[in-house]
Amino acid sequence: MDIRELQGYASFFMTIFLVIMLYGYIIHLYRSEKRGERDYEKYGNIALDDEVTSTPIEDKPASQREYKEENK
C-alpha cells in the first residue's frame, strides 16, 4: 500500500464524513425550525433589512437584561 492509495482512501472517507455532517446539520436546522426554537427565515433577511431603525431579530431574555443591569 503506497501513499497514493492511502490518500485515495483518506479523501473518500473524508468526503463521506463531511456529507454526513452536512446532512446532520441540515436536519438539525429543520427540526429546530419545526419545533419553533428559531426562525431561520428571519436570519436570512438580515442582509436585506439592514437599517439602523430595524427591529432586532431576537430580544434578549429578561434574565440576561437584569443580570447585565445589576453588574453595571
PDB file with SEQRES, HELIX, SHEET and CRYST1 records, atoms N, CA, C and O in Angstrom:
SEQRES   1 A   72  MET ASP ILE ARG GLU LEU GLN GLY TYR ALA SER PHE PHE          
SEQRES   2 A   72  MET THR ILE PHE LEU VAL ILE MET LEU TYR GLY TYR ILE          
SEQRES   3 A   72  ILE HIS LEU TYR ARG SER GLU LYS ARG GLY GLU ARG ASP          
SEQRES   4 A   72  TYR GLU LYS TYR GLY ASN ILE ALA LEU ASP ASP GLU VAL          
SEQRES   5 A   72  THR SER THR PRO ILE GLU ASP LYS PRO ALA SER GLN ARG          
SEQRES   6 A   72  GLU TYR LYS GLU GLU ASN LYS                                  
HELIX    1 AA1 ILE A    3  ARG A   35  1                                  33    
HELIX    2 AA2 TYR A   40  GLY A   44  1                                   5    
HELIX    3 AA3 ALA A   62  GLU A   70  1                                   9    
CRYST1    1.000    1.000    1.000  90.00  90.00  90.00 P 1           1          
ATOM      1  N   MET A   1       0.852  -1.173   0.000  1.00  0.00           N  
ATOM      2  CA  MET A   1       0.000   0.000   0.000  1.00  0.00           C  
ATOM      3  C   MET A   1       0.900   1.239   0.000  1.00  0.00           C  
ATOM      4  O   MET A   1       1.650   1.474   0.947  1.00  0.00           O  
ATOM      5  N   ASP A   2       0.816   2.000  -1.038  1.00  0.00           N  
ATOM      6  CA  ASP A   2       1.645   3.200  -1.131  1.00  0.00           C  
ATOM      7  C   ASP A   2       0.858   4.439  -0.710  1.00  0.00           C  
ATOM      8  O   ASP A   2      -0.317   4.360  -0.351  1.00  0.00           O  
ATOM      9  N   ILE A   3       1.534   5.578  -0.763  1.00  0.00           N  
ATOM     10  CA  ILE A   3       0.951   6.828  -0.275  1.00  0.00           C  
ATOM     11  C   ILE A   3      -0.253   7.274  -1.102  1.00  0.00           C  
ATOM     12  O   ILE A   3      -1.199   7.842  -0.557  1.00  0.00           O  
ATOM     13  N   ARG A   4      -0.229   7.026  -2.398  1.00  0.00           N  
ATOM     14  CA  ARG A   4      -1.364   7.425  -3.254  1.00  0.00           C  
ATOM     15  C   ARG A   4      -2.632   6.657  -2.879  1.00  0.00           C  
ATOM     16  O   ARG A   4      -3.730   7.214  -2.885  1.00  0.00           O  
ATOM     17  N   GLU A   5      -2.474   5.415  -2.562  1.00  0.00           N  
ATOM     18  CA  GLU A   5      -3.631   4.621  -2.167  1.00  0.00           C  
ATOM     19  C   GLU A   5      -4.187   5.105  -0.829  1.00  0.00           C  
ATOM     20  O   GLU A   5      -5.403   5.186  -0.658  1.00  0.00           O  
ATOM     21  N   LEU A   6      -3.317   5.424   0.110  1.00  0.00           N  
ATOM     22  CA  LEU A   6      -3.764   5.962   1.395  1.00  0.00           C  
ATOM     23  C   LEU A   6      -4.462   7.316   1.212  1.00  0.00           C  
ATOM     24  O   LEU A   6      -5.467   7.591   1.867  1.00  0.00           O  
ATOM     25  N   GLN A   7      -3.928   8.154   0.325  1.00  0.00           N  
ATOM     26  CA  GLN A   7      -4.567   9.437   0.062  1.00  0.00           C  
ATOM     27  C   GLN A   7      -5.941   9.253  -0.572  1.00  0.00           C  
ATOM     28  O   GLN A   7      -6.864  10.014  -0.281  1.00  0.00           O  
ATOM     29  N   GLY A   8      -6.080   8.273  -1.415  1.00  0.00           N  
ATOM     30  CA  GLY A   8      -7.373   7.986  -2.033  1.00  0.00           C  
ATOM     31  C   GLY A   8      -8.402   7.555  -1.006  1.00  0.00           C  
ATOM     32  O   GLY A   8      -9.531   8.045  -1.000  1.00  0.00           O  
ATOM     33  N   TYR A   9      -7.998   6.612  -0.114  1.00  0.00           N  
ATOM     34  CA  TYR A   9      -8.906   6.167   0.947  1.00  0.00           C  
ATOM     35  C   TYR A   9      -9.253   7.312   1.894  1.00  0.00           C  
ATOM     36  O   TYR A   9     -10.407   7.466   2.295  1.00  0.00           O  
ATOM     37  N   ALA A  10      -8.251   8.110   2.249  1.00  0.00           N  
ATOM     38  CA  ALA A  10      -8.493   9.222   3.170  1.00  0.00           C  
ATOM     39  C   ALA A  10      -9.452  10.241   2.565  1.00  0.00           C  
ATOM     40  O   ALA A  10     -10.355  10.723   3.250  1.00  0.00           O  
ATOM     41  N   SER A  11      -9.268  10.570   1.305  1.00  0.00           N  
ATOM     42  CA  SER A  11     -10.168  11.550   0.693  1.00  0.00           C  
ATOM     43  C   SER A  11     -11.582  10.997   0.547  1.00  0.00           C  
ATOM     44  O   SER A  11     -12.556  11.735   0.695  1.00  0.00           O  
ATOM     45  N   PHE A  12     -11.698   9.706   0.258  1.00  0.00           N  
ATOM     46  CA  PHE A  12     -13.019   9.089   0.151  1.00  0.00           C  
ATOM     47  C   PHE A  12     -13.746   9.131   1.488  1.00  0.00           C  
ATOM     48  O   PHE A  12     -14.904   9.542   1.556  1.00  0.00           O  
ATOM     49  N   PHE A  13     -13.065   8.706   2.554  1.00  0.00           N  
ATOM     50  CA  PHE A  13     -13.703   8.689   3.872  1.00  0.00           C  
ATOM     51  C   PHE A  13     -13.950  10.097   4.399  1.00  0.00           C  
ATOM     52  O   PHE A  13     -14.933  10.326   5.102  1.00  0.00           O  
ATOM     53  N   MET A  14     -13.087  11.029   4.076  1.00  0.00           N  
ATOM     54  CA  MET A  14     -13.312  12.409   4.490  1.00  0.00           C  
ATOM     55  C   MET A  14     -14.534  12.990   3.773  1.00  0.00           C  
ATOM     56  O   MET A  14     -15.314  13.726   4.377  1.00  0.00           O  
ATOM     57  N   THR A  15     -14.700  12.670   2.520  1.00  0.00           N  
ATOM     58  CA  THR A  15     -15.865  13.135   1.771  1.00  0.00           C  
ATOM     59  C   THR A  15     -17.145  12.558   2.359  1.00  0.00           C  
ATOM     60  O   THR A  15     -18.132  13.273   2.529  1.00  0.00           O  
ATOM     61  N   ILE A  16     -17.131  11.263   2.670  1.00  0.00           N  
ATOM     62  CA  ILE A  16     -18.308  10.629   3.282  1.00  0.00           C  
ATOM     63  C   ILE A  16     -18.604  11.255   4.631  1.00  0.00           C  
ATOM     64  O   ILE A  16     -19.764  11.517   4.947  1.00  0.00           O  
ATOM     65  N   PHE A  17     -17.576  11.501   5.433  1.00  0.00           N  
ATOM     66  CA  PHE A  17     -17.753  12.113   6.748  1.00  0.00           C  
ATOM     67  C   PHE A  17     -18.364  13.511   6.626  1.00  0.00           C  
ATOM     68  O   PHE A  17     -19.289  13.851   7.364  1.00  0.00           O  
ATOM     69  N   LEU A  18     -17.853  14.312   5.704  1.00  0.00           N  
ATOM     70  CA  LEU A  18     -18.370  15.671   5.539  1.00  0.00           C  
ATOM     71  C   LEU A  18     -19.800  15.687   5.009  1.00  0.00           C  
ATOM     72  O   LEU A  18     -20.582  16.563   5.378  1.00  0.00           O  
ATOM     73  N   VAL A  19     -20.154  14.736   4.153  1.00  0.00           N  
ATOM     74  CA  VAL A  19     -21.531  14.646   3.667  1.00  0.00           C  
ATOM     75  C   VAL A  19     -22.468  14.294   4.817  1.00  0.00           C  
ATOM     76  O   VAL A  19     -23.562  14.850   4.918  1.00  0.00           O  
ATOM     77  N   ILE A  20     -22.047  13.378   5.681  1.00  0.00           N  
ATOM     78  CA  ILE A  20     -22.868  13.008   6.836  1.00  0.00           C  
ATOM     79  C   ILE A  20     -23.031  14.199   7.771  1.00  0.00           C  
ATOM     80  O   ILE A  20     -24.124  14.433   8.287  1.00  0.00           O  
ATOM     81  N   MET A  21     -21.957  14.953   7.996  1.00  0.00           N  
ATOM     82  CA  MET A  21     -22.038  16.141   8.850  1.00  0.00           C  
ATOM     83  C   MET A  21     -22.961  17.197   8.239  1.00  0.00           C  
ATOM     84  O   MET A  21     -23.725  17.836   8.962  1.00  0.00           O  
ATOM     85  N   LEU A  22     -22.903  17.387   6.937  1.00  0.00           N  
ATOM     86  CA  LEU A  22     -23.761  18.355   6.263  1.00  0.00           C  
ATOM     87  C   LEU A  22     -25.231  17.980   6.410  1.00  0.00           C  
ATOM     88  O   LEU A  22     -26.064  18.820   6.751  1.00  0.00           O  
ATOM     89  N   TYR A  23     -25.544  16.710   6.150  1.00  0.00           N  
ATOM     90  CA  TYR A  23     -26.938  16.292   6.285  1.00  0.00           C  
ATOM     91  C   TYR A  23     -27.407  16.358   7.733  1.00  0.00           C  
ATOM     92  O   TYR A  23     -28.568  16.677   7.987  1.00  0.00           O  
ATOM     93  N   GLY A  24     -26.533  16.065   8.680  1.00  0.00           N  
ATOM     94  CA  GLY A  24     -26.887  16.202  10.090  1.00  0.00           C  
ATOM     95  C   GLY A  24     -27.203  17.635  10.457  1.00  0.00           C  
ATOM     96  O   GLY A  24     -28.143  17.896  11.207  1.00  0.00           O  
ATOM     97  N   TYR A  25     -26.419  18.570   9.930  1.00  0.00           N  
ATOM     98  CA  TYR A  25     -26.657  19.983  10.197  1.00  0.00           C  
ATOM     99  C   TYR A  25     -27.965  20.450   9.569  1.00  0.00           C  
ATOM    100  O   TYR A  25     -28.708  21.221  10.176  1.00  0.00           O  
ATOM    101  N   ILE A  26     -28.244  19.988   8.367  1.00  0.00           N  
ATOM    102  CA  ILE A  26     -29.497  20.352   7.702  1.00  0.00           C  
ATOM    103  C   ILE A  26     -30.691  19.817   8.486  1.00  0.00           C  
ATOM    104  O   ILE A  26     -31.696  20.511   8.642  1.00  0.00           O  
ATOM    105  N   ILE A  27     -30.585  18.591   8.977  1.00  0.00           N  
ATOM    106  CA  ILE A  27     -31.663  18.012   9.787  1.00  0.00           C  
ATOM    107  C   ILE A  27     -31.824  18.791  11.085  1.00  0.00           C  
ATOM    108  O   ILE A  27     -32.946  19.033  11.528  1.00  0.00           O  
ATOM    109  N   HIS A  28     -30.717  19.182  11.695  1.00  0.00           N  
ATOM    110  CA  HIS A  28     -30.784  19.978  12.926  1.00  0.00           C  
ATOM    111  C   HIS A  28     -31.506  21.302  12.680  1.00  0.00           C  
ATOM    112  O   HIS A  28     -32.364  21.694  13.471  1.00  0.00           O  
ATOM    113  N   LEU A  29     -31.168  21.986  11.602  1.00  0.00           N  
ATOM    114  CA  LEU A  29     -31.833  23.248  11.281  1.00  0.00           C  
ATOM    115  C   LEU A  29     -33.323  23.049  11.044  1.00  0.00           C  
ATOM    116  O   LEU A  29     -34.144  23.836  11.514  1.00  0.00           O  
ATOM    117  N   TYR A  30     -33.666  21.999  10.317  1.00  0.00           N  
ATOM    118  CA  TYR A  30     -35.066  21.723  10.005  1.00  0.00           C  
ATOM    119  C   TYR A  30     -35.851  21.418  11.279  1.00  0.00           C  
ATOM    120  O   TYR A  30     -36.950  21.940  11.469  1.00  0.00           O  
ATOM    121  N   ARG A  31     -35.299  20.583  12.146  1.00  0.00           N  
ATOM    122  CA  ARG A  31     -36.010  20.218  13.376  1.00  0.00           C  
ATOM    123  C   ARG A  31     -36.177  21.403  14.318  1.00  0.00           C  
ATOM    124  O   ARG A  31     -37.243  21.582  14.908  1.00  0.00           O  
ATOM    125  N   SER A  32     -35.132  22.213  14.464  1.00  0.00           N  
ATOM    126  CA  SER A  32     -35.245  23.346  15.378  1.00  0.00           C  
ATOM    127  C   SER A  32     -36.228  24.393  14.849  1.00  0.00           C  
ATOM    128  O   SER A  32     -36.874  25.086  15.635  1.00  0.00           O  
ATOM    129  N   GLU A  33     -36.345  24.510  13.538  1.00  0.00           N  
ATOM    130  CA  GLU A  33     -37.336  25.431  12.986  1.00  0.00           C  
ATOM    131  C   GLU A  33     -38.744  24.860  13.143  1.00  0.00           C  
ATOM    132  O   GLU A  33     -39.688  25.609  13.394  1.00  0.00           O  
ATOM    133  N   LYS A  34     -38.894  23.555  13.001  1.00  0.00           N  
ATOM    134  CA  LYS A  34     -40.215  22.927  13.171  1.00  0.00           C  
ATOM    135  C   LYS A  34     -40.702  23.043  14.610  1.00  0.00           C  
ATOM    136  O   LYS A  34     -41.891  23.257  14.847  1.00  0.00           O  
ATOM    137  N   ARG A  35     -39.785  22.902  15.582  1.00  0.00           N  
ATOM    138  CA  ARG A  35     -40.164  22.992  16.993  1.00  0.00           C  
ATOM    139  C   ARG A  35     -40.450  24.418  17.427  1.00  0.00           C  
ATOM    140  O   ARG A  35     -41.026  24.645  18.491  1.00  0.00           O  
ATOM    141  N   GLY A  36     -40.052  25.374  16.611  1.00  0.00           N  
ATOM    142  CA  GLY A  36     -40.294  26.771  16.942  1.00  0.00           C  
ATOM    143  C   GLY A  36     -39.190  27.392  17.768  1.00  0.00           C  
ATOM    144  O   GLY A  36     -39.374  28.483  18.307  1.00  0.00           O  
ATOM    145  N   GLU A  37     -38.045  26.732  17.887  1.00  0.00           N  
ATOM    146  CA  GLU A  37     -36.947  27.295  18.664  1.00  0.00           C  
ATOM    147  C   GLU A  37     -36.337  28.498  17.958  1.00  0.00           C  
ATOM    148  O   GLU A  37     -36.011  29.493  18.605  1.00  0.00           O  
ATOM    149  N   ARG A  38     -36.183  28.423  16.670  1.00  0.00           N  
ATOM    150  CA  ARG A  38     -35.609  29.509  15.876  1.00  0.00           C  
ATOM    151  C   ARG A  38     -36.375  29.640  14.573  1.00  0.00           C  
ATOM    152  O   ARG A  38     -36.951  28.678  14.066  1.00  0.00           O  
ATOM    153  N   ASP A  39     -36.367  30.864  14.039  1.00  0.00           N  
ATOM    154  CA  ASP A  39     -36.954  31.114  12.732  1.00  0.00           C  
ATOM    155  C   ASP A  39     -35.828  31.590  11.822  1.00  0.00           C  
ATOM    156  O   ASP A  39     -35.467  32.767  11.830  1.00  0.00           O  
ATOM    157  N   TYR A  40     -35.278  30.672  11.043  1.00  0.00           N  
ATOM    158  CA  TYR A  40     -34.100  30.977  10.245  1.00  0.00           C  
ATOM    159  C   TYR A  40     -34.411  31.862   9.046  1.00  0.00           C  
ATOM    160  O   TYR A  40     -33.491  32.415   8.442  1.00  0.00           O  
ATOM    161  N   GLU A  41     -35.674  32.011   8.687  1.00  0.00           N  
ATOM    162  CA  GLU A  41     -36.013  32.933   7.606  1.00  0.00           C  
ATOM    163  C   GLU A  41     -35.755  34.371   8.038  1.00  0.00           C  
ATOM    164  O   GLU A  41     -35.396  35.209   7.212  1.00  0.00           O  
ATOM    165  N   LYS A  42     -35.933  34.661   9.312  1.00  0.00           N  
ATOM    166  CA  LYS A  42     -35.625  35.999   9.822  1.00  0.00           C  
ATOM    167  C   LYS A  42     -34.135  36.276   9.701  1.00  0.00           C  
ATOM    168  O   LYS A  42     -33.733  37.384   9.346  1.00  0.00           O  
ATOM    169  N   TYR A  43     -33.320  35.277   9.994  1.00  0.00           N  
ATOM    170  CA  TYR A  43     -31.873  35.456   9.879  1.00  0.00           C  
ATOM    171  C   TYR A  43     -31.460  35.648   8.423  1.00  0.00           C  
ATOM    172  O   TYR A  43     -30.488  36.349   8.142  1.00  0.00           O  
ATOM    173  N   GLY A  44     -32.180  35.041   7.512  1.00  0.00           N  
ATOM    174  CA  GLY A  44     -31.871  35.203   6.100  1.00  0.00           C  
ATOM    175  C   GLY A  44     -32.189  36.595   5.588  1.00  0.00           C  
ATOM    176  O   GLY A  44     -31.614  37.044   4.598  1.00  0.00           O  
ATOM    177  N   ASN A  45     -33.107  37.279   6.262  1.00  0.00           N  
ATOM    178  CA  ASN A  45     -33.485  38.628   5.834  1.00  0.00           C  
ATOM    179  C   ASN A  45     -32.613  39.722   6.440  1.00  0.00           C  
ATOM    180  O   ASN A  45     -32.858  40.905   6.205  1.00  0.00           O  
ATOM    181  N   ILE A  46     -31.600  39.345   7.216  1.00  0.00           N  
ATOM    182  CA  ILE A  46     -30.747  40.354   7.841  1.00  0.00           C  
ATOM    183  C   ILE A  46     -30.057  41.212   6.779  1.00  0.00           C  
ATOM    184  O   ILE A  46     -29.983  42.432   6.923  1.00  0.00           O  
ATOM    185  N   ALA A  47     -29.562  40.597   5.735  1.00  0.00           N  
ATOM    186  CA  ALA A  47     -28.842  41.359   4.706  1.00  0.00           C  
ATOM    187  C   ALA A  47     -29.777  42.293   3.946  1.00  0.00           C  
ATOM    188  O   ALA A  47     -29.349  43.351   3.485  1.00  0.00           O  
ATOM    189  N   LEU A  48     -31.033  41.922   3.810  1.00  0.00           N  
ATOM    190  CA  LEU A  48     -31.977  42.756   3.080  1.00  0.00           C  
ATOM    191  C   LEU A  48     -32.513  43.902   3.929  1.00  0.00           C  
ATOM    192  O   LEU A  48     -32.769  44.991   3.416  1.00  0.00           O  
ATOM    193  N   ASP A  49     -32.685  43.659   5.234  1.00  0.00           N  
ATOM    194  CA  ASP A  49     -33.240  44.666   6.132  1.00  0.00           C  
ATOM    195  C   ASP A  49     -32.126  45.141   7.065  1.00  0.00           C  
ATOM    196  O   ASP A  49     -32.107  44.788   8.244  1.00  0.00           O  
ATOM    197  N   ASP A  50     -31.217  45.927   6.546  1.00  0.00           N  
ATOM    198  CA  ASP A  50     -30.048  46.361   7.304  1.00  0.00           C  
ATOM    199  C   ASP A  50     -30.122  47.859   7.551  1.00  0.00           C  
ATOM    200  O   ASP A  50     -29.309  48.623   7.032  1.00  0.00           O  
ATOM    201  N   GLU A  51     -31.083  48.266   8.333  1.00  0.00           N  
ATOM    202  CA  GLU A  51     -31.268  49.667   8.676  1.00  0.00           C  
ATOM    203  C   GLU A  51     -31.003  49.865  10.164  1.00  0.00           C  
ATOM    204  O   GLU A  51     -31.097  48.925  10.954  1.00  0.00           O  
ATOM    205  N   VAL A  52     -30.676  51.076  10.530  1.00  0.00           N  
ATOM    206  CA  VAL A  52     -30.455  51.385  11.939  1.00  0.00           C  
ATOM    207  C   VAL A  52     -31.759  51.280  12.715  1.00  0.00           C  
ATOM    208  O   VAL A  52     -31.760  50.895  13.884  1.00  0.00           O  
ATOM    209  N   THR A  53     -32.856  51.616  12.076  1.00  0.00           N  
ATOM    210  CA  THR A  53     -34.146  51.629  12.756  1.00  0.00           C  
ATOM    211  C   THR A  53     -34.866  50.284  12.718  1.00  0.00           C  
ATOM    212  O   THR A  53     -35.961  50.171  13.268  1.00  0.00           O  
ATOM    213  N   SER A  54     -34.292  49.270  12.094  1.00  0.00           N  
ATOM    214  CA  SER A  54     -34.975  47.976  12.017  1.00  0.00           C  
ATOM    215  C   SER A  54     -34.986  47.294  13.382  1.00  0.00           C  
ATOM    216  O   SER A  54     -34.093  47.507  14.203  1.00  0.00           O  
ATOM    217  N   THR A  55     -35.992  46.486  13.609  1.00  0.00           N  
ATOM    218  CA  THR A  55     -36.149  45.808  14.895  1.00  0.00           C  
ATOM    219  C   THR A  55     -35.175  44.636  14.995  1.00  0.00           C  
ATOM    220  O   THR A  55     -34.819  44.031  13.984  1.00  0.00           O  
ATOM    221  N   PRO A  56     -34.749  44.321  16.210  1.00  0.00           N  
ATOM    222  CA  PRO A  56     -33.847  43.174  16.384  1.00  0.00           C  
ATOM    223  C   PRO A  56     -34.550  41.863  16.046  1.00  0.00           C  
ATOM    224  O   PRO A  56     -35.773  41.759  16.144  1.00  0.00           O  
ATOM    225  N   ILE A  57     -33.776  40.881  15.652  1.00  0.00           N  
ATOM    226  CA  ILE A  57     -34.342  39.568  15.321  1.00  0.00           C  
ATOM    227  C   ILE A  57     -34.853  38.882  16.570  1.00  0.00           C  
ATOM    228  O   ILE A  57     -35.979  38.387  16.604  1.00  0.00           O  
ATOM    229  N   GLU A  58     -34.010  38.856  17.607  1.00  0.00           N  
ATOM    230  CA  GLU A  58     -34.404  38.235  18.872  1.00  0.00           C  
ATOM    231  C   GLU A  58     -34.150  39.229  19.990  1.00  0.00           C  
ATOM    232  O   GLU A  58     -33.120  39.902  20.019  1.00  0.00           O  
ATOM    233  N   ASP A  59     -35.088  39.313  20.897  1.00  0.00           N  
ATOM    234  CA  ASP A  59     -34.915  40.145  22.069  1.00  0.00           C  
ATOM    235  C   ASP A  59     -34.196  39.326  23.133  1.00  0.00           C  
ATOM    236  O   ASP A  59     -34.401  38.117  23.240  1.00  0.00           O  
ATOM    237  N   LYS A  60     -33.355  39.988  23.916  1.00  0.00           N  
ATOM    238  CA  LYS A  60     -32.669  39.281  24.994  1.00  0.00           C  
ATOM    239  C   LYS A  60     -33.696  38.855  26.037  1.00  0.00           C  
ATOM    240  O   LYS A  60     -34.643  39.594  26.306  1.00  0.00           O  
ATOM    241  N   PRO A  61     -33.524  37.691  26.618  1.00  0.00           N  
ATOM    242  CA  PRO A  61     -34.424  37.299  27.704  1.00  0.00           C  
ATOM    243  C   PRO A  61     -34.289  38.264  28.883  1.00  0.00           C  
ATOM    244  O   PRO A  61     -33.238  38.875  29.077  1.00  0.00           O  
ATOM    245  N   ALA A  62     -35.346  38.392  29.655  1.00  0.00           N  
ATOM    246  CA  ALA A  62     -35.358  39.339  30.769  1.00  0.00           C  
ATOM    247  C   ALA A  62     -34.277  39.002  31.785  1.00  0.00           C  
ATOM    248  O   ALA A  62     -33.710  39.910  32.392  1.00  0.00           O  
ATOM    249  N   SER A  63     -33.980  37.739  31.985  1.00  0.00           N  
ATOM    250  CA  SER A  63     -32.974  37.360  32.969  1.00  0.00           C  
ATOM    251  C   SER A  63     -31.599  37.882  32.574  1.00  0.00           C  
ATOM    252  O   SER A  63     -30.830  38.287  33.446  1.00  0.00           O  
ATOM    253  N   GLN A  64     -31.268  37.886  31.297  1.00  0.00           N  
ATOM    254  CA  GLN A  64     -29.980  38.406  30.857  1.00  0.00           C  
ATOM    255  C   GLN A  64     -29.926  39.919  30.983  1.00  0.00           C  
ATOM    256  O   GLN A  64     -28.881  40.471  31.329  1.00  0.00           O  
ATOM    257  N   ARG A  65     -31.031  40.601  30.711  1.00  0.00           N  
ATOM    258  CA  ARG A  65     -31.057  42.053  30.846  1.00  0.00           C  
ATOM    259  C   ARG A  65     -30.872  42.457  32.303  1.00  0.00           C  
ATOM    260  O   ARG A  65     -30.095  43.367  32.596  1.00  0.00           O  
ATOM    261  N   GLU A  66     -31.580  41.790  33.229  1.00  0.00           N  
ATOM    262  CA  GLU A  66     -31.471  42.112  34.640  1.00  0.00           C  
ATOM    263  C   GLU A  66     -30.066  41.843  35.148  1.00  0.00           C  
ATOM    264  O   GLU A  66     -29.536  42.628  35.934  1.00  0.00           O  
ATOM    265  N   TYR A  67     -29.457  40.756  34.718  1.00  0.00           N  
ATOM    266  CA  TYR A  67     -28.106  40.415  35.150  1.00  0.00           C  
ATOM    267  C   TYR A  67     -27.126  41.486  34.692  1.00  0.00           C  
ATOM    268  O   TYR A  67     -26.228  41.872  35.440  1.00  0.00           O  
ATOM    269  N   LYS A  68     -27.296  41.963  33.471  1.00  0.00           N  
ATOM    270  CA  LYS A  68     -26.389  42.982  32.942  1.00  0.00           C  
ATOM    271  C   LYS A  68     -26.568  44.299  33.683  1.00  0.00           C  
ATOM    272  O   LYS A  68     -25.589  44.999  33.939  1.00  0.00           O  
ATOM    273  N   GLU A  69     -27.821  44.652  34.038  1.00  0.00           N  
ATOM    274  CA  GLU A  69     -28.093  45.888  34.736  1.00  0.00           C  
ATOM    275  C   GLU A  69     -27.540  45.855  36.166  1.00  0.00           C  
ATOM    276  O   GLU A  69     -27.083  46.880  36.671  1.00  0.00           O  
ATOM    277  N   GLU A  70     -27.576  44.690  36.823  1.00  0.00           N  
ATOM    278  CA  GLU A  70     -27.094  44.563  38.190  1.00  0.00           C  
ATOM    279  C   GLU A  70     -25.580  44.694  38.249  1.00  0.00           C  
ATOM    280  O   GLU A  70     -25.048  45.178  39.247  1.00  0.00           O  
ATOM    281  N   ASN A  71     -24.880  44.279  37.214  1.00  0.00           N  
ATOM    282  CA  ASN A  71     -23.413  44.278  37.239  1.00  0.00           C  
ATOM    283  C   ASN A  71     -22.805  45.562  36.692  1.00  0.00           C  
ATOM    284  O   ASN A  71     -21.596  45.606  36.461  1.00  0.00           O  
ATOM    285  N   LYS A  72     -23.578  46.584  36.482  1.00  0.00           N  
ATOM    286  CA  LYS A  72     -23.035  47.850  35.969  1.00  0.00           C  
ATOM    287  C   LYS A  72     -22.232  48.559  37.032  1.00  0.00           C  
ATOM    288  O   LYS A  72     -21.697  49.640  36.784  1.00  0.00           O  
TER     289      LYS A  72                                                      
END                                                                             
